[in-house]
Amino acid sequence: MITRRKAVLGVIAVVTLMSIPVLTFGYERVMVIPVTGEIQLGLSPFVERSTKEADEERYDLIIYEVNTFGGRLDAAVIIRDAIINANVPTIAFINKRAISAGVLISLAANKIYMHPQSTIGAAEPVSMGIGLQKGEANEKVVSYWRTELRSTAEKNDRPGDIAEAFADRSIEIEGVVEEGKLLTLTSTQALDLGIADASAESISEIIKLENLEGAEIVVARMNIAEKTAGFLTQAIVSSLLLTIALIGIFFEIRTPGFGVPGIIALIAFALFFGSHYLVNLAGWGEIILFIFGVIMLLVEIFLIPGFGIVGTLGIIAIVASLYLSLVGRFMPVTDFISGAKVLAIAFIASFVVILIALRYLPKFTPFQRLVLKTTEAEIEGYRSSPEAYNSLLGQEGVALTMLRPAGTALIGDEKISVVTEGNFIEKNVRIRVIKVEGYRVVVDKA
């Protein structure tokens, strides 16, 4: 009897404990994800991560607080896909404005709430260059973007023709927009036309209207990696990283061993590819292509005489990997040649810096302190080479080996170790002695 009573009491206790959270505290949780400012590449991984977190932790609602004049369309599409794929109910709260790329993001949500003084529309795609100069996107891009807006709107039972009119000024809707004008709607107009579902002045009002009063509200924040990636993937910053990397490679090749210039170049390339990988611009394909190019270039320099197909393939692979990491999904939208512009700026800037460094760095006072200026002149009694070497100056001969830059040459009847001033000279090419410095015999092509 006592055992049966204990069992009954145990069952009652378990049921009571299981019911306490539901009856007293509730499990309602709402995640608010800000989609504000420019829609840039650092924002898309943040929205993806936050949406996935809300899915995995089974939140009751996700509210995307939208206040943007637009930005990159490829970033907007990534955000749109994340919202559509969410298993949690989603709401877009247009808190003041959803312009351009913000329209697609808002249409992706299950419901749209608009602040009474907010607007939505003007979603015509434009081509944007590095200097922020705007131009018209081509018809192919406009057609794609218009269809993307329509399909997203219709998925949530919103009028597709209105969504298309946001992006294409050639569309005319009687009583709504004339041909030749882009459509932008106030909150009242959006409600009347079925684009928006309701009006609200704040997130707390939305939660009240959704019968989630008392729910825990969690506001998502960008982490350091996402903020850094957004900064590093800006066109000017990408150009700067590539410039630093190219300068580092040049000076690393010019100096023996592996030192500071090489480390700086590796860090710059790591920041470039790492940030572009994080925002879905670069993938493992681009990274592998870059590594392949570097390997081909090293093989050409250290293992194969001269410079030919292998070295050319290496350079092409490196440039292609950098270019592909600079362009997004919609290359015409972000200006198809913008990637080439970034590379051009990097190559030109690094070339100028290298020229200036080679010309003026040796004259720079701190640099001169690192250079040994003491000479052992023959007039002071020093003898660093046999008299016969002095007589070689101006004589001609033949390279017995490939001079890379050191090798062996036949001058007169004598085989002599020689060196060039950095250039490579093929075997059996005529050479001339242009300088004698101790035992160092410097030659050039005759």
N, C-alpha and C positions, 0 to 999 in steps of 0.2 A: 504493500500500500504506500509506504513511504517512498519507495523507488519510483512508483508511478506518479506520485505527486511531484517529485523532483523533476521528472521528465516533462510533465506538463508545465511547471514553472520555467523550465529551461526554454521550452518552445516559445512561451509567452515573452520571455526576456529577449530572445533573438528577434522575434517579430517586432517588439517594441523598439529595439535599437535600430532595426532596419527602417522603421517608419519615422524615426525622429528627424533625420536630415530632410526628408520630403515634407513633413508637416510643419517643421519649425524654420529651417534655414532655406530649403529649396536648392536646386542645382542650376538655376538659370544664370547663364553667363553670356555677356555680349562683348565681342571684340570690335574696337573701333580702329580702323586702319586709315591714317591720313594719306590722301592722294592730292597733295597741294604743291604749288609752285610749278616749275617746269617739269614736264614729263621727260625725264632723262634716264640714261641707262643704269644709273645707280638705284633708281626707284623700282624698276621691274623686279629684281631679285628680292628686294624688301617685301613687296606685295606678295610675291610667290611664297616666300618663306612664312610670312605672317598668316596667309590664307591656309597653307598646309598645316601650320601649328593649330589654328582654330579647328580644322577638320579632325586632326588626330586627337585633340583634347575634347572633342565633341561639344563645342560651344553651341548655344541656342540660336545665335544670330551674329552675322558680320555686317558692320556698317562701314562703308567706304565713304569717308568725308572728302568730297571732291571740291576743289577750288583751284582751278588752273586755266591758264590761257593756252595750254597745249604744249607741244614738244615733239619728240621723235615718235613717228608712227610705229616703228618696230617695237619700241618699248611699250607703247599703248596696246599693241596686239598681244604681247606677252602677258600684260596685266589682264587684258580681256579674257584670254584663255584660262588664266588662273581663277578668275571670278566665275566663269561658266562651269568649270570643272569642280567647283566647290560643292561639297555635300551638305554644307550648312546653308540655311536660308540667307540670302544676301540683299542688302539695301544700299543704294547709292544715295547719299544725302548731298545734294548740290548746294553747298553753303556759299552762295554768291555767284559762282560762275562755273560752267563746264564748256569750255571753248575748244574747238579743234579736236585734238586727240582725247580730250576729256569727255567728248560726246560718246565715243565708242566705249570707254570705260564705264560710263553711267548706264548706257543701254544694256550692258552685259549683266547687270544686277537684276534680281527677281522683281524688285520694286524700286521706284525712284521717288524720293521725297525732295521737294525743292523749297528753299527758303523763299518767303514771299517776295523778296527783292532780288532774286537770282535770275540768271539767263542761261540758255543752252543753245548751241549752234555754231555757225561759222566754222565748219569743219573741212574746208577746202584744203587739200594737200598742197604743199609748196616745196620747191627744191631749195635747200639751204646749203650755202657754201661755207668755207672756213671763216670768211670775213663777215658772216651773218647777212650776206646779200641774198635776197629772196627772189625766186623766179617761179614761173609756172611749171607745175609737174606735167609730165606727158600724159596723153590720153589713156595709155595702158594703166598707169598708176591711179589716175582718177577713177577709171572704171573698176579697178580692183577695190579701191577704198570705198566707193559708193556701194558696191555689192556687199562688202564686209559690214558696213553700217546697216544695210537693209536686213541681211540675214540675222544679225545680232538682235535687231529690234523685233523682227517677226518671231524669233525664238521665244520672246517674252510677251507675245501678243500685242505688240505696238505697231502702229502704221508704218510700213516699209517705205512708202513714198515720201513721207515726212522726213524719215531718216536719210534718204537719198538726197533730198533737197538741202540738207545741212551741208553736203559736200560738193554738189554740182549746181552751178548757177544756171545751167541750161534747162533745168527742170522747172516747170510752171505748175502750180497747184491753185486752182481757182479759189479766190477768197483767202488764200494763205500767203503765197509768194509769187511775184511776177518773174518771167523769164529774164535772165541776166543778173539776178540778185540772189545772193546767198541768204539762206533762211537762218534767222536767229529768233528764239522765242523767249518771252517772259514766262514767269512761273504760271501766271493765269492762262496764257495762251497754251502752254505745254499741257496743263490740266485739261483744258477744253478739247485739245486735239488728241488726247490719249497717250501722250509721250510720258507724262508724269502721272503718278498714282495719287499723291497727296501733297499737302503743304505743311511744313513744320518750321518753327523758328530755331529749334535746337535739337541736339541728340536726345536729351532727356525727354523732350516732347514726343519724339519718335518712339522711344522705348515705352512711354505711357500708352501711345496709340497702338502699339504692338502687344499690349497686355503683358509687359515684362517688367512692371514696376518692382523695385527691390532687387533686380538682378545685379550681379557683380559686373562692373564695366572695366574692361582692360583696354588701355590705349597702346597700340603697337608702336615701337620706336625703331628707327634704323640703327643698326650696329655700326661699329667703326669700319669694318670691312666694306660694307655697302656704301658708306659715305666716301671712303677713300677711293673705291672703284669708280664711283660717279665722278669724282674729281679727276682721277688719272685718265679716264677715257675721253675727256674733253679734247677737241682737236688740237688746240695749242699745246696742252700738256703732253699729249702723245708725241707731237713733233719735238718737244723739248727732250723727252725721254730717249727718242731715237737719235737725236743729235748728240746727246751725252754718250750713248752707247757707241756710235760710230767714231767719235773722237777718242773714246777709250780704247777701241780696237786698234786704231791707227797708232797711237802712242805705245800700245802694248807690243805691236809688231816691231816698232822702232827700237824697243829696249830689250836687252837680254833677259831671259827667264820669264817668270810670271809675277807681276807685281800689282801695284795700286791701280794703274789704268785698266788692266784686265778685270780686276774685281769690280771696279765702278761700272764697266761695260756689262758685266754679268748681272749686277744689281738692277741696272736700267732696263735690260731686256726682261728680267724676271718681273719687274713692276709692270712693264708694258703688257706682256702676255698674261700675267696673273690677273690684272684688272680687266682685260678684255675677255678672259675666260670666265670670270665671275659674272659678267653682264651678258654672257651668251653671244659675244661677237666672235671670239676665238674659241676653237675646239681643239681636241687632240690632233685633228688632221693638220691644222695650221702649225701647231707646235712641233709635230713630227716632221713636217715639211721644212721647218726652219732648222731643226737639228740635222736633217739630211743635207741641207745646203751647206751648213757649217762643216760637216764631215767631208763633203766633196771638195770644198775650198781648201781644207787642210791637206787633203790627199794631193791636190794639185800643187800646193806650195812646197810640201816637204818630201813627196815621194816621186812625182812625175816631173821630168825636166820640161822647162818651158811653160807656156800657159795655153791650154787648149780647151777641148770639149768638156772635160771634167770640171775645170774651174768655171767655165761659162754656165754649166748646169747648176753649179753650186750657187752662183750669184743670182741666177734666175729663180731658184727655189727660195732663197732668202728673201728677195724682193717680193715674190708672190705671197709668201707666208705673212709678211708684214702688211701687204696690201689687203689680203683677205681678212686679216684681223682688224682692219680699220673700217670696213664696210659692213652695214647691217643686212638684215633680211631684204630690205627694200632699197637697193642701191640707187635707183633713179630718184627716190623720194629724198634721200639724204644727199643728193647730188652725186651722181655716179663717179665723177672725177674728184670728189672731195678726198677720197683715199689717196689718189695720186698727188693731190695738193699737199697733204700732210707729209708724204714721203719726199716730195720735191723740196718743201721747206726744210725738212731734216737734212737732206743731202746738201743743199746749198749752204745752210747755216754751218754744218760741220766742215764743209770745204773751206769756207771763209775763215772760220776759227783756226783750222789747221794751218792755213797760209799765214795768218797773223802770228800764230805761235812759232812757226818755223822762222819767221822773219825777225820777230822782236824778242822772243823768249831768251835767246842767247845773250841779248844785251841787257836783260833785266837784272838789276843789281843782286837780289836774293839768289837768282839762278847762277850768277857768276861765282858766288861764294862756294858753290858745289863743284866748280870746275877747277882742276889743277892747271895753273898757268905757268908753272916752272918748266923751263926748257933746258935741254942739254945740248947747247949749240956747239958746233964743231970749232968755232973760233975760241971757245973757252977750254978747248982741249979734249972734249968728249969724242969718242970714236965708237959709234954704235953699229957700224956696218963696214964691211970690207970695201976697199977703194974700188973694186970692180963693180959694185952695185951702183955707185955714183955715175959710172959711165953708161949705165943702162938707160938713163933718162933720154927720152926721145926715140929710142930704138924700137923697131917693129919686130913682131914675131907671130906665132900661131898658138892658139889655145889648144893644148893637148887634151884637156878635160873640159867638162861643162863648168863654167865659172859662176858659182851660185852663193855668194859672190866670189868665194875663194876657189882656187884650183891651181893647176899647173900649166905653164906655158913654155914653149921652146923659143928662146931669144938667142939668136946666133946659133951656136952649137951647144948651148947649155939649157938644161931643164931647170926652171926657177919657179918657186911658189909665188903666186901673184894673187891680187885681190882687186875687185872693181870697187867703184864708189857706191855700190848698192844695186846696180842693174845686173841682169843675168846676160851672159855671153855664151852662145852655143859653142860646142866643140868644133875645131878646125877653122874658126873664124879668125881673120887677121886682127891683131891687137897692137897697140902702141903704149909704151911706158910714158905715163904723164906725170908721175910723181914718185920719188924715192924717200921714204921716211924710215931711216934705220934699216932694219931687215924687211920692212914692209914696202913691197913694190906694187904700186897702183897702176892699173892699166885701163884702157878703154878701147872701143872698136877703132881700128885704123881707118 
